Amino acid sequence: MEMLDSTSIKYSRLIICYKAVIMIFSQYDLHTHTTASDGVLSPVALYESALQNEIKILAVTDHDTVAGCSQLLSLQRSGEISDQIKLISGAELTCVLDRQVLHIVALGIQIDNPALIEHLSLLESLRLDRAERIAAKLVKKKLPDILSLVYEKAAGGQVGRPHFAKVLCDLKLVSSEAEAFKKYLGAGKVANVSVEWPSLEQVINVIKQSAGVSVLAHPTKYKLTMSKLRRIIAEFKLLGGDGIEISYPGVNIEQQNILKFEIEKHQLLVSAGSDFHTPENKWTTLGRYPKVADDLPHILTKCLADPKALKRI
């Protein structure tokens, strides 16, 4: 186990060995989800959980919406929640490059930017259309029409396939959400539908127009060959991308070393986050992910206007 300096000890609560990677409760989490998309906790509940985990910097990055981070920023300005945590506005935006669906974490965005608002409206329309088509495909397979239940499950948040999986579980039509994807909702399955997501270039441009920075989310989770992933990273940089998530649950040391090489090669910044959705998944506890190497340039240097805030990490 590596030696920790006094700063690391001060800001660490627990160290867990996971696939030979040292996991820590860090002082920031730049990838989290709430009920504004497919998370289980409300924005306020997520904030309270972050306080309990002693997180100092938090980005709420719901899928294709800024509703979650907008609510927290508003509550913090009004004094209804504390200012103990530095909030960074964010969203996880869906896009495509060469038919490969990618997720781009936008950080430090101006949530009232007209271009961003228009883009998010498009994404919402695409998600609603997809939901209708998924429901119709399930009906064709002799399952009940669950669209209204899916909307109820989403509770006003962005509708996604996880909401279908949860409803199928509720109705005992599958034994788990994983089975719902394996049997109905996953790629190539009977209720899978294609979506004309915006291009990677469009998403990066929108993020730049809204004064934010773009981060390629969980790059090893797309189940790509390393050669294809390298091409995607190169194109991401060419189009103006800013950083790559190098630390998140499930990534191992070998993968991190490959990502580190690509980060240095393309002069990108690094980011990290738990991709938290629910407290039921213990591997996605807020603030827990592999330790980020101290010698890598961090995305927070561009996200935080006040350099002094970096000293709190």
C-alpha positions as CSV (number, residue, x, y, z in Angstrom):
1,M,0.0,0.0,0.0
2,E,1.3,3.4,-0.9
3,M,2.4,6.0,1.6
4,L,0.1,8.9,2.3
5,D,1.4,12.4,3.0
6,S,-0.2,14.5,5.7
7,T,-2.6,16.2,3.3
8,S,-3.8,12.9,2.0
9,I,-4.3,11.6,5.5
10,K,-6.2,14.8,6.5
11,Y,-8.7,14.4,3.7
12,S,-9.1,10.7,3.7
13,R,-11.7,8.8,5.6
14,L,-11.2,5.2,4.5
15,I,-8.9,3.3,2.1
16,I,-10.2,0.2,0.4
17,C,-8.2,-2.1,-1.9
18,Y,-10.3,-2.8,-5.1
19,K,-8.8,-4.7,-8.0
20,A,-5.3,-3.6,-6.8
21,V,-6.3,0.1,-6.9
22,I,-6.2,2.1,-3.8
23,M,-9.7,3.6,-3.3
24,I,-10.3,6.6,-1.1
25,F,-13.0,8.9,0.1
26,S,-11.7,12.0,-1.7
27,Q,-12.7,15.6,-1.1
28,Y,-14.5,16.0,-4.4
29,D,-16.9,14.1,-6.7
30,L,-17.3,15.3,-10.2
31,H,-19.8,12.7,-11.5
32,T,-23.1,12.1,-9.7
33,H,-26.8,11.6,-10.5
34,T,-30.1,12.5,-8.8
35,T,-33.8,11.9,-9.4
36,A,-33.5,14.6,-12.1
37,S,-32.3,11.7,-14.3
38,D,-31.8,8.1,-13.2
39,G,-30.5,8.6,-9.7
40,V,-32.4,7.5,-6.6
41,L,-31.6,10.4,-4.3
42,S,-33.2,13.9,-4.7
43,P,-30.7,16.7,-5.3
44,V,-31.1,17.8,-1.6
45,A,-30.6,14.2,-0.3
46,L,-27.5,13.9,-2.5
47,Y,-26.1,17.1,-1.0
48,E,-26.8,15.9,2.5
49,S,-25.1,12.6,1.7
50,A,-22.1,14.5,0.3
51,L,-21.9,16.5,3.5
52,Q,-21.9,13.2,5.6
53,N,-19.0,12.0,3.4
54,E,-17.1,15.2,3.9
55,I,-17.0,16.1,0.3
56,K,-15.9,19.7,-0.3
57,I,-16.5,20.0,-4.1
58,L,-19.5,18.4,-5.8
59,A,-20.7,18.3,-9.4
60,V,-24.3,17.1,-10.0
61,T,-24.1,15.7,-13.6
62,D,-27.5,14.2,-14.4
63,H,-28.1,12.7,-17.8
64,D,-29.1,15.4,-20.4
65,T,-30.4,17.9,-17.8
66,V,-29.2,20.6,-15.4
67,A,-32.4,20.4,-13.3
68,G,-30.6,18.8,-10.4
69,C,-27.6,21.1,-10.2
70,S,-29.8,24.1,-10.9
71,Q,-32.0,23.3,-7.9
72,L,-29.0,23.0,-5.5
73,L,-27.4,26.2,-6.8
74,S,-30.6,28.0,-6.2
75,L,-31.1,26.6,-2.7
76,Q,-27.5,27.5,-1.8
77,R,-27.9,31.1,-3.1
78,S,-31.1,31.5,-1.0
79,G,-29.4,30.0,2.1
80,E,-31.8,27.1,2.3
81,I,-28.8,24.7,2.2
82,S,-25.4,25.3,3.5
83,D,-22.4,26.6,1.5
84,Q,-20.1,24.0,3.0
85,I,-19.8,22.3,-0.4
86,K,-18.5,24.1,-3.5
87,L,-21.1,23.2,-6.2
88,I,-20.0,23.0,-9.8
89,S,-22.8,23.1,-12.4
90,G,-22.8,20.1,-14.6
91,A,-24.6,17.5,-16.8
92,E,-23.7,14.3,-18.5
93,L,-24.6,14.8,-22.2
94,T,-25.3,11.9,-24.6
95,C,-23.7,12.0,-28.1
96,V,-22.4,9.8,-30.8
97,L,-19.1,9.5,-32.7
98,D,-19.0,7.1,-35.7
99,R,-22.1,5.3,-34.4
100,Q,-20.6,4.9,-30.9
101,V,-22.7,6.4,-28.2
102,L,-20.6,8.4,-25.7
103,H,-21.2,10.3,-22.5
104,I,-19.6,13.7,-22.1
105,V,-19.6,15.3,-18.6
106,A,-20.0,19.0,-18.9
107,L,-18.6,21.0,-15.9
108,G,-18.8,24.6,-15.0
109,I,-21.4,25.4,-17.5
110,Q,-23.6,28.5,-17.6
111,I,-27.0,26.7,-17.1
112,D,-29.0,29.7,-18.5
113,N,-27.0,29.8,-21.7
114,P,-29.5,29.9,-24.7
115,A,-27.5,27.3,-26.8
116,L,-27.4,24.9,-23.8
117,I,-31.1,25.3,-23.1
118,E,-31.9,24.6,-26.7
119,H,-29.6,21.6,-26.8
120,L,-31.2,20.1,-23.6
121,S,-34.6,20.6,-25.0
122,L,-33.6,18.6,-28.1
123,L,-32.3,15.8,-25.8
124,E,-35.5,15.7,-23.8
125,S,-37.5,15.3,-27.0
126,L,-35.2,12.5,-28.1
127,R,-35.6,10.7,-24.8
128,L,-39.4,11.0,-24.8
129,D,-39.6,9.7,-28.3
130,R,-37.3,6.8,-27.4
131,A,-39.5,6.0,-24.4
132,E,-42.6,5.8,-26.6
133,R,-40.9,3.5,-29.0
134,I,-39.5,1.2,-26.3
135,A,-43.0,0.9,-24.7
136,A,-44.5,0.1,-28.1
137,K,-41.9,-2.6,-28.7
138,L,-42.6,-4.2,-25.3
139,V,-46.3,-4.3,-26.1
140,K,-45.5,-6.1,-29.4
141,K,-43.8,-8.7,-27.3
142,K,-47.1,-9.3,-25.3
143,L,-46.0,-7.2,-22.3
144,P,-48.3,-4.6,-20.8
145,D,-48.2,-1.0,-21.8
146,I,-46.0,0.5,-19.1
147,L,-45.3,3.9,-20.5
148,S,-47.4,5.7,-17.9
149,L,-45.7,3.8,-15.1
150,V,-42.3,4.7,-16.5
151,Y,-43.2,8.4,-16.6
152,E,-44.5,8.0,-13.0
153,K,-41.2,6.4,-12.0
154,A,-39.2,9.1,-13.6
155,A,-41.2,11.6,-11.6
156,G,-40.5,14.6,-13.9
157,G,-36.9,13.7,-14.4
158,Q,-35.2,12.7,-17.7
159,V,-36.7,9.4,-18.8
160,G,-34.2,6.6,-19.4
161,R,-34.0,2.9,-19.9
162,P,-33.3,2.4,-16.2
163,H,-36.8,3.6,-15.4
164,F,-38.2,0.9,-17.7
165,A,-36.0,-1.7,-15.9
166,K,-37.3,-0.6,-12.5
167,V,-41.0,-0.8,-13.7
168,L,-40.4,-4.3,-15.2
169,C,-39.0,-5.3,-11.8
170,D,-41.9,-3.7,-9.9
171,L,-44.4,-5.7,-12.0
172,K,-42.4,-8.9,-11.4
173,L,-41.8,-9.3,-15.2
174,V,-38.1,-9.7,-14.5
175,S,-36.2,-10.6,-11.4
176,S,-33.7,-7.7,-11.6
177,E,-32.9,-4.6,-13.5
178,A,-29.9,-6.4,-15.0
179,E,-32.3,-9.1,-16.4
180,A,-34.4,-6.3,-17.9
181,F,-31.5,-5.1,-19.9
182,K,-30.3,-8.6,-20.8
183,K,-33.7,-9.7,-21.9
184,Y,-35.4,-6.5,-23.3
185,L,-33.6,-3.2,-23.1
186,G,-29.9,-3.8,-23.9
187,A,-28.2,-3.4,-27.2
188,G,-29.6,-5.8,-29.8
189,K,-32.5,-6.8,-27.6
190,V,-36.2,-6.8,-28.5
191,A,-37.0,-3.4,-27.0
192,N,-33.8,-1.6,-28.0
193,V,-34.3,1.4,-30.2
194,S,-31.8,3.6,-32.1
195,V,-31.7,7.3,-31.4
196,E,-30.2,10.1,-33.5
197,W,-28.2,11.6,-30.7
198,P,-26.2,14.8,-31.4
199,S,-22.7,14.4,-32.6
200,L,-19.7,14.6,-30.3
201,E,-18.7,17.8,-32.1
202,Q,-22.1,19.4,-31.4
203,V,-21.9,18.6,-27.7
204,I,-18.4,19.9,-27.3
205,N,-19.3,23.1,-29.1
206,V,-22.4,23.6,-26.9
207,I,-20.3,23.1,-23.8
208,K,-17.8,25.7,-25.0
209,Q,-20.6,28.1,-25.8
210,S,-21.9,27.8,-22.2
211,A,-18.3,28.5,-20.9
212,G,-17.9,24.9,-19.6
213,V,-15.3,22.2,-19.9
214,S,-15.9,18.8,-21.5
215,V,-14.8,15.4,-20.0
216,L,-15.0,12.0,-21.7
217,A,-16.9,9.9,-19.1
218,H,-15.8,6.5,-17.9
219,P,-13.8,5.6,-21.1
220,T,-13.3,2.0,-20.4
221,K,-17.0,1.2,-19.8
222,Y,-17.9,1.5,-23.5
223,K,-16.5,-2.1,-24.1
224,L,-14.3,-0.9,-26.9
225,T,-11.0,-2.3,-28.1
226,M,-8.1,-0.1,-26.9
227,S,-7.3,0.8,-30.5
228,K,-10.8,2.2,-31.0
229,L,-10.7,3.9,-27.7
230,R,-7.4,5.6,-28.6
231,R,-9.0,6.9,-31.9
232,I,-12.0,8.2,-29.9
233,I,-9.7,10.0,-27.5
234,A,-7.7,11.5,-30.4
235,E,-10.9,12.7,-32.1
236,F,-12.2,14.1,-28.8
237,K,-9.1,16.2,-28.4
238,L,-9.1,17.3,-32.0
239,L,-12.7,18.5,-31.6
240,G,-11.8,20.6,-28.5
241,G,-12.4,18.2,-25.6
242,D,-10.7,19.2,-22.3
243,G,-10.3,16.1,-20.1
244,I,-10.9,12.4,-19.5
245,E,-12.2,10.6,-16.4
246,I,-9.2,8.5,-15.3
247,S,-10.7,7.5,-11.9
248,Y,-14.1,5.9,-11.4
249,P,-15.3,2.6,-9.9
250,G,-14.4,-0.4,-11.9
251,V,-11.3,1.0,-13.7
252,N,-8.1,-1.0,-12.9
253,I,-4.5,0.0,-12.8
254,E,-3.6,-1.3,-16.3
255,Q,-6.5,0.7,-17.8
256,Q,-5.5,3.8,-15.8
257,N,-1.9,3.5,-17.2
258,I,-3.2,3.3,-20.7
259,L,-5.5,6.3,-20.1
260,K,-2.6,8.2,-18.5
261,F,-0.5,7.6,-21.6
262,E,-3.3,9.0,-23.8
263,I,-3.8,11.9,-21.5
264,E,-0.2,12.9,-21.6
265,K,0.0,12.3,-25.4
266,H,-2.9,14.6,-26.2
267,Q,-2.3,17.1,-23.3
268,L,-5.6,16.5,-21.7
269,L,-6.7,17.1,-18.1
270,V,-7.9,14.4,-15.7
271,S,-11.2,14.1,-13.8
272,A,-12.6,11.7,-11.3
273,G,-16.0,10.8,-9.9
274,S,-18.1,8.0,-8.4
275,D,-20.8,8.0,-11.1
276,F,-23.1,7.7,-8.1
277,H,-26.7,6.7,-8.7
278,T,-28.0,4.9,-5.6
279,P,-26.7,4.1,-2.1
280,E,-27.7,0.4,-2.8
281,N,-24.7,0.1,-5.1
282,K,-21.9,0.1,-2.5
283,W,-19.3,0.3,-5.3
284,T,-20.5,3.8,-6.2
285,T,-20.4,5.5,-2.8
286,L,-20.1,9.2,-3.1
287,G,-16.5,10.3,-3.3
288,R,-15.1,6.8,-3.8
289,Y,-13.0,6.0,-6.8
290,P,-9.3,5.1,-7.5
291,K,-6.8,7.7,-6.3
292,V,-5.8,10.2,-8.9
293,A,-2.1,10.5,-9.4
294,D,-0.7,13.8,-8.0
295,D,1.4,14.5,-11.1
296,L,-1.6,14.7,-13.5
297,P,-3.1,18.1,-14.6
298,H,-6.6,18.3,-13.1
299,I,-9.9,19.5,-14.6
300,L,-10.6,21.4,-11.4
301,T,-7.9,23.9,-12.3
302,K,-10.3,25.1,-15.1
303,C,-13.6,24.6,-13.2
304,L,-12.8,26.7,-10.1
305,A,-12.6,30.4,-10.4
306,D,-10.9,30.7,-7.1
307,P,-7.5,28.9,-7.1
308,K,-7.6,28.8,-3.2
309,A,-10.5,26.3,-3.4
310,L,-8.0,23.8,-4.8
311,K,-6.2,23.8,-1.5
312,R,-9.3,22.2,0.1
313,I,-9.0,19.0,-2.0
